């Protein structure tokens, strides 16, 4: 039977492991993602993330859509921290072609009650950081790679400035360095992929959420910017690897 749907589906699973000496290479969570690429160029990313270590545990569900130019359209985030409901939020973006305008948020959580926001972007920005690993990879599309390795600051709005995204959803903003390192072929459990190597570096200003985020390397596929492998150093000491992938 012919599939009547006109979109393309990309599905996968990312394993989270630790690089801390006391739990080296032990599994500390995972992420299941499902991306829909529509025939008109729009895209929706769905991700379910579970972080088991360190305490408190984090469970996150997101549904995030972008238009054919890469502009954010809308996003829903739901968080459970330590197996207790932390908050749920819905974001809507009213942006022009220069990615400037307003961001609306309707959020609820036990610690914040019901919250409504309309935030002016005050100029263009690079993207919306949703916190799943697959979202970090998709954000790398904003870097111009035409002249080889390069680095620049990216301006990002996101639902939480916390390094694990473990606070109730509200409109937040950070600036962080994003570097295009080069091209590599990478083999992981899910297969062998031609990749771009990127690096997030938080070494300017007050840091992400007021605290410096450790250096974060990642390798993503050249065709669809699917996360393949990567890791965060410093106090986080984590590693991530694509262990399942399907494209159809």
GUPAMI-765982 format. One record per residue: chain; z, x, y of N, C-alpha, C in turn; residue in one letter. Coordinates in Angstrom, 3 decimals. Example, Ala and Ser with C-alpha at 12.3 -4.5 7.8 and 13.67 -1.06 7.14 Angstrom:
BEGIN
  chain       n.w       n.u       n.v      ca.w      ca.u      ca.v       c.w       c.u       c.v  res
      A     7.800    13.190    -5.690     7.800    12.300    -4.500     7.800    13.200    -3.300    A
      A     7.080    12.850    -2.250     7.140    13.670    -1.060     7.870    12.900     0.030    S
This chain:
BEGIN
  chain       n.w       n.u       n.v      ca.w      ca.u      ca.v       c.w       c.u       c.v  res
      A     0.000     0.841    -1.199     0.000     0.000     0.000     0.000     0.878     1.251    X
      A    -0.864     0.584     2.209    -0.944     1.345     3.445     0.230     1.009     4.355    X
      A     0.840     2.043     4.914     1.957     1.837     5.828     1.424     1.240     7.132    X
      A     1.867     0.033     7.525     1.334    -0.605     8.730     1.896    -0.001    10.020    X
      A     2.951     0.771     9.925     3.565     1.331    11.118     2.728     2.496    11.646    X
      A     2.683     2.644    12.962     1.844     3.659    13.587     2.629     4.893    14.028    X
      A     3.941     4.872    13.845     4.748     6.005    14.280     4.888     7.044    13.166    X
      A     5.380     8.226    13.548     5.677     9.281    12.581     7.185     9.421    12.473    X
      A     7.667     9.693    11.244     9.101     9.808    11.006     9.457    11.218    10.543    X
      A    10.515    11.758    11.121    11.029    13.063    10.740    12.501    12.891    10.407    X
      A    12.880    13.261     9.200    14.248    13.059     8.738    14.793    14.358     8.168    X
      A    16.088    14.570     8.350    16.656    15.789     7.810    18.165    15.803     7.829    X
      A    18.691    16.901     7.305    20.139    17.084     7.242    20.464    18.531     7.564    X
      A    21.468    18.730     8.410    21.917    20.058     8.823    23.336    20.266     8.305    X
      A    23.555    21.378     7.629    24.889    21.699     7.126    25.618    22.573     8.139    X
      A    26.893    22.239     8.387    27.752    23.014     9.276    28.666    23.896     8.417    X
      A    28.699    25.191     8.684    29.635    26.087     7.995    30.391    26.927     9.018    X
      A    31.431    27.581     8.560    32.279    28.396     9.421    31.987    29.878     9.216    X
      A    32.136    30.647    10.290    32.073    32.103    10.207    33.426    32.739    10.536    X
      A    34.474    31.913    10.576    35.816    32.454    10.773    36.253    33.191     9.503    X
      A    36.892    34.349     9.607    37.254    35.134     8.416    38.056    34.353     7.392    X
      A    38.946    33.484     7.830    39.807    32.766     6.900    39.092    31.638     6.157    X
      A    37.896    31.253     6.597    37.140    30.216     5.884    35.644    30.515     5.919    X
      A    35.308    31.784     5.703    33.935    32.265     5.797    32.995    31.482     4.884    X
      A    31.936    30.934     5.480    30.867    30.195     4.800    31.322    28.895     4.157    X
      A    32.514    28.444     4.449    32.946    27.137     3.952    32.316    26.020     4.782    X
      A    31.981    24.920     4.112    31.379    23.776     4.798    32.415    23.123     5.707    X
      A    32.016    22.866     6.951    32.924    22.246     7.921    32.327    20.976     8.546    X
      A    31.267    20.438     7.926    30.679    19.200     8.421    29.187    19.161     8.165    X
      A    28.550    18.085     8.632    27.100    17.996     8.520    26.545    16.995     9.528    X
      A    25.218    16.965     9.587    24.509    16.082    10.523    23.260    15.540     9.844    X
      A    23.086    14.242     9.884    21.897    13.578     9.367    21.115    13.037    10.555    X
      A    19.837    13.367    10.646    19.039    12.903    11.784    17.766    12.198    11.314    X
      A    17.284    11.320    12.169    16.070    10.543    11.913    15.356    10.389    13.256    X
      A    14.176    10.976    13.383    13.420    10.952    14.630    12.177    10.086    14.452    X
      A    11.932     9.199    15.398    10.718     8.395    15.423     9.844     8.887    16.570    X
      A     8.616     9.319    16.247     7.638     9.709    17.256     6.591     8.607    17.329    X
      A     6.569     7.878    18.438     5.670     6.746    18.580     4.266     7.192    19.002    X
      A     3.283     6.348    18.737     1.895     6.690    19.024     1.626     6.816    20.522    X
      A     2.485     6.233    21.370     2.298     6.354    22.819     3.028     7.559    23.402    X
      A     3.634     8.394    22.546     4.299     9.604    23.002     5.792     9.481    23.180    X
      A     6.319     8.257    23.124     7.770     8.087    23.253     8.462     8.514    21.967    X
      A     9.748     8.815    22.056    10.475     9.342    20.901    11.907     8.839    20.919    X
      A    12.434     8.517    19.738    13.837     8.146    19.584    14.487     9.052    18.544    X
      A    15.627     9.631    18.919    16.397    10.510    18.032    17.676     9.782    17.636    X
      A    17.907     9.670    16.335    19.155     9.088    15.815    19.888    10.193    15.044    X
      A    21.191    10.298    15.265    21.944    11.342    14.567    23.341    10.858    14.238    X
      A    23.781    11.189    13.022    25.160    10.947    12.593    25.769    12.305    12.295    X
      A    26.847    12.656    13.016    27.460    13.973    12.904    28.913    13.854    12.469    X
      A    29.328    14.758    11.586    30.724    14.823    11.167    31.196    16.267    11.252    X
      A    32.263    16.495    12.018    32.874    17.819    12.141    34.263    17.741    11.522    X
      A    34.476    18.463    10.428    35.737    18.396     9.693    36.749    19.438    10.157    X
      A    36.249    20.496    10.813    37.136    21.595    11.223    36.644    22.127    12.549    X
      A    37.521    22.399    13.508    38.985    22.279    13.445    39.449    20.849    13.720    X
      A    40.717    20.596    13.438    41.318    19.310    13.779    41.379    19.161    15.300    X
      A    41.237    17.944    15.818    40.989    16.713    15.076    39.517    16.604    14.676    X
      A    39.262    15.904    13.580    37.898    15.708    13.129    37.115    14.890    14.153    X
      A    35.786    15.061    14.116    34.898    14.339    15.032    33.817    13.639    14.220    X
      A    33.612    12.340    14.489    32.465    11.623    13.947    31.701    11.034    15.123    X
      A    30.392    11.328    15.187    29.570    10.906    16.312    28.296    10.225    15.818    X
      A    27.961     9.112    16.434    26.673     8.450    16.198    25.960     8.322    17.532    X
      A    24.692     8.750    17.573    23.922     8.612    18.810    22.543     8.035    18.503    X
      A    22.008     7.283    19.457    20.617     6.829    19.453    20.079     7.119    20.846    X
      A    19.111     8.010    20.942    18.661     8.529    22.236    17.140     8.464    22.303    X
      A    16.601     7.839    23.363    15.156     7.673    23.517    14.643     8.376    24.763    X
      A    13.439     8.966    24.634    12.735     9.620    25.735    11.337     9.054    25.859    X
      A    10.775     9.080    27.073     9.422     8.571    27.257     8.398     9.654    26.950    X
      A     7.129     9.348    27.199     6.052    10.263    26.828     6.044    11.544    27.656    X
      A     6.757    11.601    28.773     6.846    12.819    29.576     8.107    13.615    29.276    X
      A     8.960    13.110    28.375    10.222    13.758    28.056    11.385    13.282    28.889    X
      A    11.145    12.316    29.802    12.249    11.774    30.591    13.183    10.948    29.720    X
      A    14.491    11.091    29.881    15.439    10.229    29.165    15.220     8.767    29.556    X
      A    15.345     7.866    28.580    15.225     6.432    28.837    16.567     5.731    28.670    X
      A    17.185     5.902    27.509    18.482     5.286    27.252    19.155     6.006    26.091    X
      A    20.477     5.836    25.993    21.235     6.500    24.936    22.499     5.714    24.635    X
      A    22.806     5.575    23.353    24.077     4.985    22.937    24.867     6.040    22.169    X
      A    26.156     6.162    22.495    27.048     7.139    21.850    28.287     6.411    21.354    X
      A    28.691     6.688    20.117    29.952     6.142    19.595    30.738     7.277    18.955    X
      A    32.023     7.386    19.297    32.856     8.504    18.861    34.105     8.042    18.121    X
      A    34.417     8.751    17.030    35.684     8.599    16.326    36.316     9.982    16.237    X
      A    37.529    10.143    16.752    38.210    11.438    16.768    39.486    11.327    15.941    X
      A    39.643    12.235    14.962    40.803    12.148    14.088    40.853    10.829    13.335    X
      A    39.691    10.280    13.028    39.525     9.006    12.321    40.055     7.816    13.120    X
      A    40.132     7.968    14.448    40.504     6.867    15.329    39.429     6.696    16.399    X
      A    39.130     5.450    16.746    38.103     5.143    17.736    38.434     5.803    19.072    X
      A    37.457     6.595    19.597    37.641     7.277    20.881    36.898     6.567    22.006    X
      A    35.693     6.054    21.710    34.940     5.403    22.773    33.509     5.136    22.379    X
      A    32.886     4.219    23.120    31.496     3.854    22.927    30.855     3.703    24.295    X
      A    29.659     4.263    24.466    29.010     4.212    25.766    27.514     4.030    25.664    X
      A    26.957     3.356    26.677    25.508     3.130    26.777    25.035     3.655    28.118    X
      A    23.979     4.467    28.080    23.433     5.100    29.273    21.997     4.631    29.498    X
      A    21.647     4.348    30.746    20.291     3.966    31.115    19.850     4.833    32.288    X
      A    18.600     5.332    32.209    18.088     6.277    33.199    16.999     5.610    34.027    X
      A    17.150     5.662    35.340    16.167     5.126    36.279    15.594     6.306    37.051    X
      A    14.503     6.879    36.555    14.008     8.151    37.060    12.556     8.054    37.500    X
      A    12.182     8.896    38.492    10.793     8.980    38.898    10.096    10.093    38.118    X
      A     8.855    10.409    38.487     8.085    11.409    37.749     8.681    12.807    37.867    X
      A     9.490    13.026    38.906    10.142    14.333    39.078    11.507    14.380    38.374    X
      A    11.816    13.370    37.575    13.078    13.259    36.853    14.255    13.266    37.835    X
      A    14.132    12.401    38.833    15.173    12.223    39.832    15.433    10.737    39.990    X
      A    16.698    10.346    40.182    17.013     8.937    40.334    18.475     8.671    40.059    X
      A    18.753     7.667    39.230    20.136     7.313    38.909    20.344     7.220    37.407    X
      A    21.595     7.406    36.999    22.005     7.225    35.603    23.114     6.176    35.602    X
      A    22.905     5.115    34.817    23.915     4.083    34.663    24.675     4.305    33.362    X
      A    25.971     4.004    33.369    26.787     4.115    32.163    27.720     2.918    32.067    X
      A    27.741     2.298    30.905    28.739     1.277    30.568    29.501     1.801    29.357    X
      A    30.792     2.032    29.533    31.562     2.705    28.492    32.903     2.016    28.292    X
      A    33.434     2.182    27.077    34.773     1.669    26.791    35.468     2.618    25.829    X
      A    36.762     2.823    26.067    37.589     3.597    25.158    39.047     3.308    25.421    X
      A    39.914     3.472    24.430    41.340     3.187    24.603    41.981     3.941    25.763    X
      A    41.519     5.160    26.029    42.149     5.958    27.086    41.552     5.721    28.464    X
      A    40.347     5.103    28.546    39.698     4.896    29.846    39.494     3.426    30.164    X
      A    39.726     2.545    29.186    39.448     1.132    29.402    37.954     0.901    29.540    X
      A    37.580    -0.131    30.304    36.170    -0.426    30.559    35.730     0.318    31.815    X
      A    34.628     1.081    31.694    34.163     1.923    32.789    32.697     1.645    33.072    X
      A    32.348     1.457    34.341    30.959     1.301    34.781    30.654     2.377    35.813    X
      A    29.526     3.068    35.637    29.123     4.120    36.562    27.660     3.958    36.952    X
      A    27.322     4.310    38.179    25.952     4.542    38.623    25.975     5.868    39.363    X
      A    25.350     6.886    38.777    25.426     8.256    39.299    24.059     8.682    39.825    X
      A    24.000     9.119    41.064    22.786     9.679    41.639    22.577    11.095    41.092    X
      A    21.348    11.396    40.657    21.082    12.741    40.144    20.949    13.763    41.270    X
      A    20.679    13.282    42.492    20.513    14.188    43.644    19.488    15.274    43.358    X
      A    18.325    14.841    42.914    17.246    15.765    42.591    16.951    15.778    41.103    X
      A    16.020    16.616    40.703    15.588    16.662    39.311    16.607    17.386    38.438    X
      A    16.536    17.117    37.151    17.364    17.818    36.169    16.534    18.019    34.915    X
      A    17.053    18.805    33.975    16.234    19.210    32.827    16.332    18.291    31.625    X
      A    17.454    17.601    31.445    17.563    16.737    30.275    18.953    16.163    30.125    X
      A    19.125    15.407    29.031    20.400    14.785    28.709    20.889    15.379    27.404    X
      A    22.054    16.027    27.441    22.595    16.679    26.249    23.471    15.727    25.466    X
      A    23.050    15.365    24.269    23.751    14.333    23.500    24.805    14.886    22.550    X
      A    24.837    16.213    22.356    25.799    16.953    21.513    25.389    17.149    20.049    X
      A    24.651    16.273    19.369    24.182    16.650    18.033    23.334    17.920    18.084    X
      A    23.330    18.676    17.001    22.565    19.920    16.922    21.071    19.651    17.112    X
      A    20.571    18.565    16.550    19.146    18.248    16.693    18.800    18.007    18.160    X
      A    19.748    17.459    18.931    19.522    17.257    20.348    19.473    18.562    21.121    X
      A    20.316    19.531    20.721    20.287    20.860    21.349    18.914    21.497    21.168    X
      A    18.323    21.303    19.987    17.003    21.869    19.711    15.926    21.197    20.549    X
      A    15.969    19.874    20.649    14.970    19.155    21.429    15.018    19.540    22.904    X
      A    16.195    19.865    23.411    16.345    20.265    24.808    15.525    21.509    25.134    X
      A    15.278    22.357    24.125    14.570    23.620    24.359    13.115    23.425    24.771    X
      A    12.603    22.226    24.682    11.235    21.938    25.126    11.033    22.267    26.606    X
      A    12.113    22.276    27.391    11.980    22.410    28.845    11.618    23.825    29.284    X
      A    11.748    24.805    28.391    11.484    26.197    28.772     9.996    26.518    28.681    X
      A     9.441    27.111    29.735     8.055    27.573    29.760     7.969    28.905    28.999    X
      A     7.223    28.909    27.883     7.121    30.091    27.031     5.808    30.841    27.237    X
      A     5.001    30.410    28.200     3.634    30.927    28.336     3.583    32.415    28.691    X
      A     4.627    32.934    29.328     4.631    34.346    29.713     5.587    35.185    28.869    X
      A     5.919    34.678    27.680     6.777    35.436    26.783     8.249    35.177    27.042    X
      A     9.123    36.018    26.471    10.569    35.830    26.600    10.997    35.647    28.052    X
      A    11.877    34.681    28.257    12.321    34.352    29.605    13.662    33.656    29.541    X
      A    14.308    33.534    30.691    15.585    32.836    30.749    15.735    32.173    32.108    X
      A    16.343    30.993    32.141    16.668    30.339    33.402    17.850    29.400    33.188    X
      A    18.456    28.990    34.273    19.514    28.001    34.220    18.895    26.616    34.055    X
      A    19.492    25.806    33.214    19.046    24.429    33.071    20.171    23.509    33.535    X
      A    19.771    22.468    34.247    20.713    21.474    34.750    20.681    20.284    33.807    X
      A    21.842    19.949    33.243    21.907    18.950    32.177    23.001    17.930    32.470    X
      A    22.665    16.651    32.307    23.691    15.612    32.263    24.026    15.358    30.799    X
      A    25.225    14.879    30.529    25.646    14.650    29.153    26.827    13.678    29.142    X
      A    27.138    13.097    27.959    28.210    12.107    27.892    29.611    12.691    27.790    X
      A    29.714    14.018    27.655    31.017    14.676    27.581    30.845    16.153    27.876    X
      A    31.671    16.744    28.765    31.592    18.180    29.026    32.337    19.018    27.995    X
      A    33.063    18.361    27.075    33.806    19.057    26.022    32.835    19.775    25.091    X
      A    33.209    20.949    24.599    32.316    21.736    23.750    31.917    20.996    22.475    X
      A    32.780    20.131    21.970    32.454    19.341    20.776    32.069    17.912    21.142    X
      A    32.005    17.611    22.418    31.680    16.249    22.840    32.756    15.253    22.465    X
      A    34.000    15.701    22.392    35.073    14.886    21.822    35.919    14.203    22.885    X
      A    35.263    13.633    23.912    35.942    12.851    24.933    35.176    11.550    25.145    X
      A    35.814    10.501    25.673    35.132     9.218    25.845    33.853     9.365    26.668    X
      A    32.803     8.620    26.336    31.508     8.779    27.010    31.553     8.406    28.495    X
      A    31.243     9.384    29.347    31.055     9.166    30.780    29.935    10.101    31.239    X
      A    29.336     9.825    32.401    28.285    10.697    32.922    28.915    11.990    33.421    X
      A    28.514    13.111    32.831    29.005    14.430    33.218    27.815    15.337    33.481    X
      A    28.059    16.465    34.116    26.972    17.392    34.436    27.420    18.826    34.191    X
      A    26.520    19.640    33.624    26.779    21.075    33.466    25.506    21.850    33.778    X
      A    25.678    23.136    34.043    24.565    24.064    34.184    24.800    25.198    33.199    X
      A    23.753    25.543    32.444    23.905    26.579    31.420    22.598    27.356    31.309    X
      A    22.682    28.626    30.954    21.489    29.439    30.773    20.803    29.133    29.452    X
      A    19.467    29.026    29.499    18.678    28.843    28.285    17.618    29.938    28.240    X
      A    17.595    30.670    27.135    16.711    31.824    26.994    15.736    31.612    25.841    X
      A    14.451    31.909    26.095    13.454    31.978    25.019    13.378    33.432    24.589    X
      A    13.774    33.704    23.340    13.894    35.070    22.843    12.591    35.572    22.234    X
      A    11.895    34.712    21.476    10.653    35.112    20.818    10.334    34.220    19.638    X
      A     9.359    34.657    18.812     8.892    33.881    17.668     9.291    34.578    16.366    X
      A     9.692    33.778    15.376    10.069    34.322    14.073     9.743    33.301    12.986    X
      A     9.497    33.789    11.780     9.386    32.924    10.611    10.722    32.942     9.892    X
      A    11.268    31.757     9.629    12.626    31.639     9.094    12.590    30.829     7.799    X
      A    13.324    31.317     6.786    13.454    30.609     5.517    14.887    30.140     5.342    X
      A    15.046    28.839     5.112    16.354    28.236     4.863    16.225    27.350     3.622    X
      A    17.298    26.655     3.283    17.281    25.821     2.081    16.191    24.754     2.124    X
      A    15.867    24.264     3.310    14.866    23.200     3.438    13.433    23.713     3.391    X
      A    13.233    25.060     3.464    11.881    25.597     3.408    11.687    26.753     4.371    X
      A    10.422    27.149     4.545    10.051    28.228     5.457     9.311    27.645     6.654    X
      A     9.704    28.070     7.856     9.178    27.458     9.072     8.823    28.522    10.110    X
      A     7.726    28.309    10.835     7.398    29.122    12.001     8.224    28.603    13.168    X
      A     9.008    29.494    13.777    10.024    29.061    14.733     9.931    29.777    16.070    X
      A    10.473    29.104    17.087    10.861    29.733    18.342    12.359    30.039    18.253    X
      A    12.747    31.185    18.785    14.157    31.562    18.852    14.630    31.357    20.288    X
      A    15.667    30.520    20.460    16.250    30.245    21.767    17.720    30.645    21.765    X
      A    18.270    30.771    22.969    19.680    31.132    23.092    20.272    30.441    24.322    X
      A    21.384    29.728    24.127    22.147    29.175    25.237    23.223    30.187    25.627    X
      A    23.302    30.504    26.937    24.259    31.489    27.429    24.994    30.895    28.629    X
      A    26.292    30.720    28.503    27.112    30.095    29.540    27.896    31.181    30.278    X
      A    27.199    31.926    31.154    27.864    33.066    31.807    27.797    32.994    33.326    X
      A    27.503    31.822    33.878    27.483    31.640    35.327    28.337    30.433    35.693    X
      A    28.982    30.502    36.839    29.738    29.349    37.303    31.030    29.134    36.535    X
      A    31.566    27.896    36.618    32.873    27.613    36.012    32.835    27.434    34.501    X
      A    31.641    27.415    33.913    31.545    27.207    32.470    31.383    25.745    32.123    X
      A    30.987    25.482    30.898    30.773    24.118    30.428    32.115    23.425    30.264    X
      A    32.315    22.368    31.024    33.594    21.681    30.992    34.723    22.500    31.574    X
      A    34.376    23.519    32.408    35.379    24.380    33.000    35.782    25.544    32.119    X
      A    35.251    25.594    30.891    35.556    26.664    29.946    34.253    27.269    29.446    X
      A    34.143    28.574    29.422    32.905    29.230    29.004    32.578    28.919    27.548    X
      A    31.359    28.455    27.320    30.891    28.182    25.955    30.377    29.487    25.357    X
      A    30.765    29.844    24.130    30.252    31.069    23.513    28.728    31.037    23.376    X
      A    28.128    32.217    23.241    26.677    32.335    23.070    26.232    31.556    21.832    X
      A    25.103    30.844    21.972    24.632    29.894    20.958    23.160    30.186    20.675    X
      A    22.858    30.813    19.530    21.486    31.113    19.122    20.958    30.015    18.212    X
      A    19.658    29.696    18.350    19.056    28.719    17.444    17.565    29.006    17.257    X
      A    17.078    28.633    16.082    15.683    28.742    15.736    15.165    27.329    15.473    X
      A    14.066    26.959    16.146    13.535    25.599    16.018    12.050    25.668    15.682    X
      A    11.552    24.646    14.991    10.142    24.639    14.592     9.229    24.582    15.803    X
      A     8.072    25.236    15.690     7.130    25.289    16.800     6.431    23.956    17.048    X
      A     6.282    23.142    15.998     5.521    21.907    16.188     6.366    20.767    16.755    X
      A     7.555    20.534    16.200     8.347    19.360    16.580     9.732    19.689    17.131    X
      A    10.048    20.965    17.323    11.353    21.391    17.831    12.497    20.846    16.965    X
      A    12.303    20.963    15.653    13.347    20.614    14.696    14.254    21.823    14.489    X
      A    15.553    21.609    14.549    16.507    22.695    14.338    16.391    23.232    12.917    X
      A    16.307    24.554    12.758    16.190    25.189    11.446    17.459    25.968    11.097    X
      A    17.914    26.801    11.998    19.165    27.525    11.779    19.706    27.987    13.128    X
      A    20.992    28.314    13.134    21.582    28.826    14.365    23.082    28.941    14.241    X
      A    23.676    29.553    15.256    25.114    29.727    15.214    25.704    29.971    16.580    X
      A    26.997    29.700    16.690    27.763    29.914    17.912    28.807    30.976    17.632    X
      A    28.926    31.940    18.516    29.888    33.015    18.332    31.242    32.687    18.935    X
      A    31.969    33.734    19.316    33.249    33.564    19.983    34.267    32.800    19.173    X
      A    35.101    32.033    19.874    36.189    31.311    19.216    35.673    30.216    18.279    X
      A    34.410    29.766    18.481    33.879    28.688    17.638    33.453    29.210    16.271    X
      A    32.752    30.351    16.221    32.371    31.031    14.972    31.793    30.058    13.948    X
      A    30.661    29.431    14.308    30.046    28.433    13.436    28.614    28.833    13.080    X
      A    28.109    28.239    12.001    26.716    28.432    11.577    26.161    27.081    11.133    X
      A    24.877    26.878    11.393    24.215    25.614    11.071    22.893    25.921    10.377    X
      A    22.538    25.114     9.360    21.295    25.365     8.620    20.682    24.052     8.159    X
      A    19.371    23.948     8.324    18.625    22.793     7.848    18.526    22.867     6.316    X
      A    19.067    21.862     5.630    19.058    21.892     4.165    18.168    20.815     3.554    X
      A    17.748    19.834     4.351    16.804    18.814     3.892    15.881    18.466     5.042    X
      A    14.581    18.256     4.729    13.647    17.856     5.782    12.460    17.119     5.178    X
      A    12.072    16.039     5.854    10.927    15.240     5.441    10.179    14.781     6.679    X
      A     8.846    14.904     6.631     7.998    14.478     7.749     6.856    13.639     7.199    X
      A     6.736    12.416     7.732     5.653    11.567     7.242     5.233    10.545     8.297    X
